[in-house]
C-alpha cells in the first residue's frame, strides 16, 4: 500500500485529525504488507500520541485510513508499554466497565461514559509480521476497544450515554491522570 505521511506538524502544530473530519467516519482499509512506510507511520503516531498525552491512537486520527492502531498496555502499572496492532480483531468480550469516562484526541475536551467490555481477547499482526493473540483487561481493554472503533468509523460519542457527555473540568483532568497512573 502506497501512501504519504501527513505533514508533521499538521494544522498549527497538531498532527491529530479533529472531528468532524470525514476520515474519522470511514471504515479503514486492511494493511496488506508491513513496509518501511508502515513502520515510519507507527513512529509518527507514537510521537503524536505522546505529545498529546494520549494512551491510544488509530491511523485515521492522523489522516491515514488503514487498520493500524497504537495502545498503551497497563498490565504492568509500574511500566506501561505502547504497542502497535495491525488489522486487529476483537475475538471475544466479557464483563462490563463504565469507568473511567472516555475522551478522544480527535474530540479534545469532551468526556462521556461508555459501556465497554472489561476483558477482551484480540487477534492482530505485530510490527514483526507475526499473528498474535492476547487477552486485555480494564483500561487496556477500554483503549483497544476505543481504537478499534476508530478503525470502523465509530467515535466514542456514538457509544456514550448522551446524558453523560460533558466538557472536561480540572477535576476530570486529575481523575484521568490518576487513572492512567494506576492503569485503571
N, C-alpha and C positions, 0 to 999 in steps of 0.2 A: 504494500500500500504506500503510495507516494503522497505526502502532504508536507506543507510548510508549517513550521512552528510559527505561532503568532508572535509578532514583535514583542520583545521584552524591553522596557516596560510597556504595558498596554494602558490606554486611557489614563493619563495623568499619573503614571507610575503604578497602576494597579493591573496585574495580569488576569484578574478574576472576572469572568463574564457575569454581568448582573441581569437580574430579571427586569424586564420582560424579553430579553434577547431570545429570538426563536430557536436558537440551537439548544436551549435548555429544555425544549419540548419535543425534541427529535429523539427517536429510538436510535441509539448509536450502533454503528457497524462493527461486526466482529473483526478482531485483529487476525490476519491470516499468517503473518510471519513476524518474528521478533527481529527487527532490523536496528541498525545504529540510530535511525531516526526515532524509533520507539524508546530506546534507552535514553536518548537526548531529551525526549518529551518527559520521561519519568524524572530526570534530573531537574528539568524546568518546573514540573509540577511540584516536586518536593520543595524547591526553593519558594515557589509561590505560596504553598500551603504553610510552610513555617513562617514566612514573612507576614502572613495574615493571621498567625496564631491559630490555625486550623488543626483539626485532628483527622480530617479526611478530605479527599478531593477527587472528583471524577474528571476525565479528559474533556467532556463537553464544557466543563466550567472554565477551561482555558481556551475554548474555541475550537476543539478538535473532537469531532463526533465519532469516537471509536470506543470500544468496550475495554477501557483501561481505568483502573482506579488506584488510589493510594489510601491506606487506612493506618491508624495508629493502633497497635496491639497493646492493650493494657494488662495482659495476663500477668506480667511481672511488673507490679506497680512501681517498683523502685527503678525500673529500666524499660520504659515504654519503647517499642520499636516501630518504625514505619516500614510497611511492606507494600509492594505493588502486586495487583492481581490483574491478569489479562483474561478476558472472556469469562468473568466469574458467573457462577450459577449457584443459587441457594437451593440446596437439595432438600432440606428439612428444617422446620421451625417448630420450637416447643416453648411453652410458657409465655409469659407476658410481662412487659415492663412499660411504665408510663413516665418514669423519671430517669434522668433529668429532662427538662424541657429542651427541645431541639431548636437549633438555629441553623443558618446556612450562609456560607461565604458569598453566595450569589443573591442573598436577600439580607444584607447586613442590617443588624439591629432588630430583627424580628425573631420572636420566640413563640413556640407553641408546644402543647402536649400531644405527642404522637404515640399511639399504641404500637409497640414493636414486640417481636419475639424476644424472650430472654436468652434463648440458646438457639444457635443455628449451625448447620453443617454446610460447608461450602466446598465447591469444586472449581478449580481455576488453573490457569497456567502461570508459572512464575517467570521471572526475567531470564532464567536459565533454560526456559523452554520445557520444563518438566510439569506434568499434570500433578497437582497437589489436591488433597482433600484434608479438611481440618474442621474442628469444632471451635466456635467462638461464643463467648458469653458476655452478658452485661453490656457495659459501654462499648466494648469492641464489637459485639454483635449489632448494637444500635448503629454504630458508624458504618459498618459494612452494608447493612440494610438501606441506610440513607443513601450511600453512594451507588449501590446497585439501582435504586430508584432513579437516580440521575441518568444512568445508562439507558433507562426505559422512558425517559422524558417525563418523569414524575418528580414533583417537588414536595418538600415536606408540608407545604401549605395545603396540598391536595389530600393529605392523610391526617392533618392535625384536626383536633376538636376546634371548630371555628370559634367557640366561645373562649378558648384558651389563647388565641393569637393576641400578642401584645408586643409593644416596643420594649426593648431591653432597658432595665434600670441598673443603677450601680449595685444594688443588692443581687440582681441576676448575674451581673458580671462576676461578683465574688463567688457566688454559688457555682458558676461554670468553672472558675479557676480551681475551686475546692474539689469539684467532681473529677476534673481532669487530673488533679494532683494525686487523688487516691484511686483513679481508674474505675469510678462508679458509673 
